[in-house]
Amino acid sequence: MSKKKNPVIEKARQEGFLAGQKVGFEHGKHTALYTFASKFEGLEKVKGIGPKTMELIVRHFGKEYFESEGKEG
């Protein structure tokens, strides 16, 4: 025979779970942007990548990858 779960506790548990999920998602998004931005750091110094190519790269991936490191194409 299983015990009936307390609805107040279950509601609080669900709210906590969803709040933690939201915080985790935002942290993961920020970490991913920072990681990709660090990979692009110094890309404009590579031979053959000029201003036009850099602008194409920025447009393709999105400015947010370059802004988080203070880099814009």
Secondary structure by P-SEA (a helix, b strand, c coil): ccccccaaaaaaaaaaaaaaaaaaaaaaaaaaaaaaaaaaccccccccccaaaaaaaaaaacaaaaaaacccc
